[in-house]
Amino acid sequence: MLNFAFIFTKNIFKMKKSFLALGVTLLLFSSCATHSAYTGNLNTHQTNVVLSENNFTVTDHVSGSANATYVLGFGGLNKESLIDAARQDMYSKANLVGGSRALVNETFDTKSSFFLLFWKKKVTTSANVIEFTK
């Protein structure tokens, strides 16, 4: 009977040790994430374009993104800089120079991923490219 109690106690200790190792592993590799999106005509240009007439075609859909990593709250870019960097990336892909093209229906998506001591933020912007025919 004493031998059985010793083996039983030894197995309980191994189980506790395994559960502790599993808990620490899950804590180290777990994360949280949030997501938000902003939709609308966010252009601050002073040019007004009326899109109610049939004088344009949608030619492409472009997107751009920017990332930042923060360790203990330090590092990366602030939110406005991320949006600006994502927009610049999108504009460089839009090929707007040399034609009567414009970006419409601009959308911003923000994703923040939180890990144990650091977090990552990604901003993605996308828009439709239209070309005026008349």
C-alpha positions in Angstrom: 0.0 0.0 0.0 2.8 2.4 0.8 4.4 1.8 -2.7 1.0 2.7 -4.4 0.8 5.9 -2.4 4.3 6.9 -3.4 3.7 6.2 -7.1 0.3 8.1 -6.9 2.0 11.1 -5.3 4.8 11.0 -7.9 2.3 11.0 -10.8 0.4 13.9 -9.2 3.6 15.9 -9.0 4.4 15.1 -12.7 0.9 16.2 -13.7 1.2 19.5 -11.8 4.6 20.1 -13.4 3.1 19.4 -16.9 0.1 21.7 -16.3 2.5 24.5 -15.1 4.7 24.1 -18.2 1.6 24.1 -20.4 0.3 27.3 -18.6 3.6 29.1 -19.0 3.8 28.1 -22.7 0.3 29.3 -23.4 1.0 32.6 -21.6 4.2 33.2 -23.6 2.6 32.4 -27.0 -0.8 34.0 -26.5 -1.8 37.4 -27.8 -4.7 39.7 -28.3 -5.6 41.8 -31.3 -8.0 44.6 -32.1 -9.3 45.8 -35.4 -11.0 49.0 -36.5 -11.9 50.4 -39.9 -12.6 54.0 -41.2 -14.6 54.3 -44.4 -15.4 57.4 -46.3 -14.0 60.1 -48.5 -11.1 61.2 -46.3 -9.4 63.4 -48.9 -8.6 66.9 -47.6 -8.1 68.3 -51.1 -10.1 71.4 -52.1 -11.1 70.0 -55.5 -14.7 68.8 -55.8 -15.5 66.1 -58.3 -19.1 65.2 -59.1 -19.4 61.5 -59.8 -23.1 61.4 -60.5 -22.6 61.5 -64.3 -21.4 58.6 -66.5 -18.1 60.3 -67.3 -15.6 57.9 -65.6 -14.6 54.3 -65.3 -13.2 52.4 -62.3 -9.8 51.2 -63.5 -8.2 49.6 -60.5 -8.2 49.0 -56.8 -5.0 49.9 -54.9 -3.8 49.5 -51.3 -0.9 50.4 -49.2 0.2 49.5 -45.7 2.6 50.6 -42.9 3.7 48.8 -39.8 5.1 49.8 -36.4 6.4 47.7 -33.5 6.4 48.9 -29.9 8.5 47.4 -27.0 7.3 48.4 -23.6 5.5 51.3 -25.3 8.5 52.7 -27.0 9.3 52.7 -30.7 7.4 52.8 -33.9 5.5 55.7 -35.4 2.5 57.5 -34.1 -0.9 56.8 -35.6 -0.9 59.8 -38.0 2.5 58.9 -39.3 1.3 55.3 -39.9 -1.7 56.5 -41.9 0.5 58.9 -43.9 3.0 56.2 -44.6 0.2 53.8 -45.7 -1.3 56.5 -47.9 2.1 57.3 -49.5 2.5 53.6 -50.3 -0.9 53.4 -51.9 -0.4 56.6 -53.9 2.9 55.2 -55.2 1.0 52.2 -56.6 -1.9 54.1 -58.0 -0.1 55.6 -61.1 -2.0 58.9 -61.0 0.5 60.9 -62.9 -0.1 61.7 -66.6 -3.8 61.1 -66.8 -7.2 62.3 -65.5 -7.3 59.7 -62.7 -8.3 60.1 -59.0 -8.7 57.9 -55.9 -12.2 57.5 -54.4 -13.8 55.5 -51.6 -10.7 55.6 -49.5 -10.7 53.1 -46.5 -8.4 52.7 -43.6 -8.0 49.5 -41.5 -6.1 49.4 -38.3 -4.9 46.2 -36.6 -3.2 46.1 -33.3 -1.7 42.8 -32.0 -0.6 42.6 -28.3 2.0 40.2 -27.1 3.6 39.8 -23.7 6.0 42.8 -23.7 5.4 44.3 -27.2 2.7 45.1 -29.6 2.5 45.6 -33.4 0.3 48.1 -35.2 -0.6 47.8 -38.9 -2.5 50.4 -40.9 -3.8 49.5 -44.4 -5.5 51.9 -46.7 -7.2 51.1 -50.0 -9.1 53.0 -52.6 -10.6 52.7 -56.1 -8.8 54.4 -59.0 -11.2 56.1 -61.4 -10.3 57.6 -64.8 -12.4 60.3 -66.3 -13.5 59.7 -69.9 -15.0 63.1 -70.8 
